[in-house]
Amino acid sequence: MLVVIVILTAIGVVCGIIIYVVNRVLPPEDEALKKTEEISNCLPGMNCGACGYPGCFAYAQALAKNPELISESTCATVLQNQEMLEGLGSALGIKLNPSIGKKALVYCTGDTRVLGDYSGAKSCKAASRYVGGTKKCPYGCLGFGDCVEVCPEGAIHMDKERNIAVIDPEKCNGCGLCVKECPKNIIKLVPANTKIAFLCSYDSLKDIPGREKCDRGCIHCRKCYKACEYEAIVWNKEKAIPEFDIEKCTLCGACVKACPQNTLTEFSNILRKVPV
């Protein structure tokens, strides 16, 4: 029995020495990896890719290097979960709140006629390959609802009257899946606190022969720009469209009233602007 005890004690001592040596010889855990793991533990782990990264761990790696990325590539699930939001903010060392998020907006009013009978697959992607789309405006919503199918929150519906997609800002969590699904690239993510929505995507600098904007498209008259007394509108000369400064905008409504095409509306009025 004494021999057994001695042997076990010897084994324990040897193992202890080995552990001590290993701890002294091996380099300490990389701080970046520790930070990444800490951040990753605060993410949902769904690996949906909506943030723009292959998975939650890859997203955590990017955030560990640059915490400010949270304002550009926001995890929609985290924004809907206060506990996750607080945990992630603590891990990043910054205060987070849902207002840093994004909402999806369809840059189209739908007032464009169909070019002709289309008997192909009822899919926006398929229709976009058919002479560039089935609508007179080459940049208009095709109306087959590919975006509706991918929305995890049920925030998108098709307006049957105008045959376009309409996104409910209240339900949208800014995941961006609809943005990736739209073949016409007319769905964009905008700041959640956006005040004025610009409902036109027609690029006058890239006119397509035989196609034209709808009757409600922006005519680049700059009346909205001239009507703003608070310098909240900047005229983008390169694209010939108005751009809005959220911080300066007071929601006075002057630009909306000045627009002869009825292309502008308050972001919160999207559902009323395009009838359900």
N, C-alpha and C positions, 0 to 999 in steps of 0.2 A: 504493500500500500504506500509506504514511504517513497519507494522508487517511482510509483505512478505520479505522486504529488510533485516530486522533484522534476520529473519529465514535463509535466503540464506547466509547472512554474517556469521552467527553462523556455518552453515554447512561447509562453506569454511574454517573457522578457525579450526574446528574439523578435517576436512580432511587434512589440512596442518600439524596439530599436529601429526596425524597418520602417514603421510608420513615421517615426521622428525624422529619420534620414530623408524619406520621400518628401515630407512636408518642407524640409529645409532645402532640398535640391530642386523640386519642381517649382516653376514660376507661379506667382499668385494668380488667381482668376482674373481674367481680363475685365477691366472696369466697364468697357463698352458692352461686353457680353452680359455682365451683371445688369447694366442699365436696360439692355434690350429685353432681357428676361422679365425684369420688373414691369416694363411697359407692356410686354406681351401678355402678362397675367391680368392686365386691366382691359384687354380687348376681348371681344366676344368669341374669337376662335372659330368663326364660321368659314374663314378663308374664301369669302365671296368674290373678292377682287374689285369690288365697287370703288374702293379708295384709290385704285390705280396701281396697286402692288399685287404680286402673285398670291400673297396670303398675309395673315395677321402678323406672323413673325417677321416677314420682309418689311411690312409697314412699321413694325416696332423698331427694326434696325434703322430705318430712315429717320424716324422720330428721335431716336437716341442720338443721331448725328446732328439733327436740326429740328428742335422742338417746334419752330415756327411753321413747319410744314402742316401742322394740324389745322391751320387756317386755310390752306390750299387744298389739302386732300383729307377731308374730314370723314371720320367713320360715322355713318348715319345711325347705326345701332347704338353707339356710345351716346350720341346726342339725345336719344330717346330714353336713356337709362341714367338717372341722376347719380346712382351709386357708381356706375362705371365712369361717368363723367368726372366725378370728384376724385376717384382713384387715379384716373389718367392724368388729371391736372396735377395731383400730388407727385406722381412719378416724373412728370415733365418739369415740375417746378414752376408752373404757371397756372393762373386761374382761368378755368374754362367755363363757358356757359353756352346754352343752345343757340344764342344769337350769332355765333361765329359760323354757323352752318350755312348750307346752300339750299336753294329751292330750284326746281326745274321749271322752265318757261318755254312755251311753244311760240316761236317768233312768226306767227301767221294768224290772220283773221279768218282765212278760209274763203274769202270772196274771189274765187277764181274758178272759171268754168272748166269742165272736163273736155279734153280735146276730142275724144271719140269713144266708141265702144271698146272696152278692154275686157277680154275674156280669159286672160291668163290667171295665174295663181293670185289669190286674194292676199297678197303680202306686199308691204311697202318695198321691201328689198327686191322682190321680183318685178314689181311695176316700175321701179326706178331704172331697171335695165331695158325697159321698153321705151325706146326713143327718149330716154332721159326722164321719164315720168308721164303720168296720165293727165296732168293739169296744165293749163295754159301758162301759168307762172312756173318757171323752171325751179323755183325755190320754195314752192308752196307745199303744205302738208298733203300727202297722198291719200290719207284717210283710211287705210286698211287696218290700223290698230296694232301694228307690231309692238309699239311701246306699251300698249295696254296689257298685252300678254306678259311682259317681263316685270311690270310694276309690282313689288311685293306688298305694297300698302293699299292697293286698289285706289290710288289717287288719280288715275287717268280714266277718262271715259271719252267716247266718241260723240261729238255733236252731230246728230243725224241730219240736222237742217243744213249745216255748212260742210259737213263731211270732213271734219278735222278733229284732232286730239285736243282735249282740254284738260289741264292739270289743276287739281285743287291744292292751293298753297298750304291749306291747313293740314291736309293728309300727307303731303309730300315730305319725305324725310331726307331728300337730297342725296340719295344713294348713287345717282348717275347712271343707272342701268338703262333708262330710256334714252339717254343721250347717246350711248354707245349703239343702241339698236336702230336709231333713226338714220336711214341712208341719205337723207337730204341735209343732214346736219343743221336742222332748224330748231332743235331742242337744246337749250343751253342751261347751265347751272348759273344762277345769279345769287348774290348775297341774300340771306333770309330776310334782311331788313330793307330790301329793295322797295322803293316807293312808287316809281313810275315804270310801267311796262311798255316797251316799244314792240309792237306786234307786226313787224315786217322783217323779212330776211332777204328781200330782193337786192341784189348787188348790181347797181347801175354801171359799175366799172367792168362788169363781166356779162354784158348783154349777150343773149343767145339768139341768133337769127330765127325769126318765126315765133318767138315767145315774147311775152310781155307781162308786166306786173298786173295785179288785179285792180279793180276800181278803187280799192281801199289802200293800196300800197303807198308807201312814202314817196312823195314827189320832190323831195329835197328842197322845199321852199324856204326852209329855215325860220318859218314863222314861230315855231315852238321856242327856238333859240332866242329870237328877238323878244318874245313875250316874257321871258324869265327875268325878273327883277333882282334875283338873288345870285346870279352867276352860277346857278346850279346845273346849267346845261353847257356842255362843251361841244362844238361842232367838229366832228371828225372829218377833216378835209379829204383824207385819203379814201374813206369809205362813203363820204357824203351822207352821214347819218348823225343824229344827235346821241350824245352820251351823257349820262346823268351822274352828278355828284351827290351821293346819298346824304352826306353830312350837311351840305348846303341846302338841299331841297326842304322846303317847308310844307309841301303838299298843298300849295295855294290853289292849284288846279289851272293856272293861267295857260300853261303849255298844252294841257288837254283841250281846253276851250279853243285855243288858237289853231290847233291842227285841223285843216280843212278835210283831211282824209279820215278822221276819226281813228287814227292809227295808234294813238296814245291812250292809256287808261291807268287808273290807280292799280297797283299790283294786287291790292286786296279785293278789287272789283272784277278780277279775271272771270269768275264764274257768271257774274251778271253781265259782263261785257260780251261774252260769247254764250248765248242762251243754251240752257240744257234741254 
